[in-house]
Amino acid sequence: MSFARVRALVVVGLLAVVALVFVVIAVVKDSQGTAGTAAACPDGWPLVDLRLREQKDVKINVYNATDEAGRAGSVADDFRNRKFQVKKVGNEAKAFDGVAQLRFGPKAVGSAHLLRAYFLNEADQKFDANRKDDVVDVVLGNQFQQLATTTEVNQSLGDLGAPQAPPETCPMPIEK
């Protein structure tokens, strides 16, 4: 073996060892090891439930904020047919011009994410950190036409990706 080849192998070996040392130091001194977890959550930030639930486990209230009487009842029936737990049906005091509005608290972030897909991600989200229940209020607006089909919901969920914690919140620990 030539001297140049031996020297090249030594240099490559030395570089590999140095790289390995840097990787080990970076992993050991990583200050972000708990980032995005409850352990790293700043004081006062609520823990949110990001689990994506099945329809049968999602609780909703349906409110009509449209000019069309009875809209909440018919949409609530549609949600019931899709196995959602409809708790309340009623009218909203103030009209709303959008497609829909989803109002929810920390215990319903994953549920609200699923419901976004039923409105093809065109529902406004109103997160209330002080809300204590696991129910999502679905407020139907004047631009609402119909809920998405099963195929559209599945495609929309794929486009939306995984549920994300709202600003100034932290993901709840996952139970094993």
C-alpha positions in Angstrom: 0.0 0.0 0.0 1.4 3.4 -0.9 2.2 6.0 1.7 -0.4 8.4 0.1 -3.1 5.9 0.4 -2.3 5.1 4.1 -2.3 8.8 4.8 -5.7 9.3 3.2 -7.2 6.4 5.2 -5.8 7.9 8.4 -7.3 11.3 7.6 -10.7 9.8 6.7 -10.6 7.7 9.9 -9.7 10.8 12.0 -12.5 12.8 10.4 -14.9 10.0 11.2 -13.8 9.9 14.9 -14.1 13.7 15.2 -17.6 13.7 13.6 -18.7 11.0 16.0 -17.4 13.0 19.0 -19.3 16.0 17.8 -22.5 14.0 17.4 -22.2 12.5 20.9 -21.6 16.0 22.4 -24.6 17.4 20.5 -26.9 14.7 21.7 -25.7 14.8 25.3 -25.9 18.6 25.5 -29.2 18.9 23.6 -31.3 21.6 25.4 -34.3 20.8 23.2 -34.7 17.2 24.3 -37.9 18.0 26.0 -39.1 20.6 23.5 -42.7 20.2 22.6 -43.5 18.0 25.6 -45.3 18.7 28.8 -41.9 18.6 30.7 -40.8 21.7 28.7 -44.1 23.5 29.0 -43.7 27.1 30.4 -45.7 27.8 33.6 -49.3 28.8 32.9 -49.5 27.3 29.4 -52.3 24.8 29.2 -51.8 21.2 28.1 -53.8 20.3 25.0 -55.2 16.9 23.9 -54.0 16.3 20.3 -55.4 12.8 19.9 -57.3 12.4 16.7 -60.5 10.7 17.8 -63.0 8.6 15.9 -66.3 10.2 15.1 -68.1 8.2 17.8 -65.8 9.7 20.5 -66.3 13.3 19.4 -68.8 15.5 21.2 -70.3 18.5 19.5 -72.9 21.3 19.8 -74.3 22.6 16.6 -75.5 26.2 16.3 -77.2 28.0 13.5 -75.8 31.4 12.6 -77.4 31.6 9.2 -80.5 33.2 7.8 -82.0 29.8 7.2 -84.3 28.5 10.0 -83.7 24.9 11.1 -80.2 24.6 9.6 -78.6 23.4 12.9 -81.1 20.6 13.3 -80.5 19.2 9.8 -76.8 19.4 10.1 -76.9 17.9 13.6 -78.8 14.9 12.1 -76.1 14.6 9.4 -73.4 14.5 12.2 -75.4 11.9 14.1 -75.6 9.8 11.0 -71.9 10.0 10.9 -71.7 8.7 14.5 -70.8 12.0 16.2 -72.2 12.7 19.7 -74.4 15.7 19.3 -75.1 17.3 22.7 -76.9 20.6 21.9 -78.6 22.1 18.9 -79.7 25.7 18.7 -79.4 29.1 17.2 -76.5 31.5 17.6 -77.4 35.1 18.6 -75.3 36.7 15.9 -75.2 35.9 12.2 -71.9 34.6 10.8 -70.9 35.0 7.1 -68.2 32.4 6.9 -68.6 28.6 6.3 -68.4 27.6 9.9 -66.7 28.4 13.2 -65.3 25.7 15.5 -65.0 26.8 19.2 -63.1 24.5 21.6 -60.8 24.2 24.5 -57.7 22.3 25.4 -59.4 18.9 25.8 -60.9 19.1 22.3 -58.0 20.2 20.0 -57.8 16.8 18.3 -61.6 16.6 17.9 -61.6 20.1 16.3 -58.9 19.0 13.9 -61.1 16.1 12.7 -64.1 18.5 12.3 -62.0 20.9 10.2 -61.9 18.1 7.6 -65.7 18.0 7.5 -65.6 21.7 6.4 -62.6 21.1 4.0 -60.4 23.3 6.3 -62.7 26.3 5.7 -63.9 26.6 9.2 -62.6 29.4 11.4 -61.0 28.1 14.7 -61.6 29.8 18.0 -59.5 28.2 20.7 -60.4 29.1 24.3 -57.6 28.1 26.8 -60.0 28.5 29.7 -62.6 26.2 28.4 -62.9 23.0 30.6 -65.0 20.6 28.5 -64.2 18.3 25.6 -67.0 19.5 23.4 -66.6 21.4 20.1 -69.1 24.1 19.2 -69.9 24.0 15.5 -71.3 27.3 14.4 -72.8 27.2 10.9 -72.3 30.4 8.8 -74.1 31.7 5.8 -71.5 30.3 3.4 -72.1 26.7 4.6 -73.5 24.4 2.0 -72.9 20.8 3.2 -70.6 18.6 5.1 -67.8 16.9 3.1 -68.2 13.3 1.9 -66.2 10.5 3.5 -63.7 10.6 0.6 -63.3 14.4 0.9 -62.9 14.1 4.7 -60.1 11.5 4.3 -58.3 13.7 1.6 -58.7 16.8 3.8 -57.3 15.0 6.8 -54.3 14.0 4.7 -53.8 17.6 3.6 -54.2 18.9 7.2 -51.6 16.5 8.6 -51.4 15.9 12.3 -53.1 18.1 14.9 -50.9 20.9 16.1 -51.0 22.6 19.5 -52.3 26.2 19.4 -49.9 29.0 20.3 -48.9 29.2 23.9 -50.0 25.6 24.7 -48.2 22.3 25.0 -49.1 18.8 23.9 -50.6 16.6 26.7 -48.4 13.6 27.5 -49.5 10.5 25.5 -50.9 7.8 27.8 -49.5 4.3 27.2 
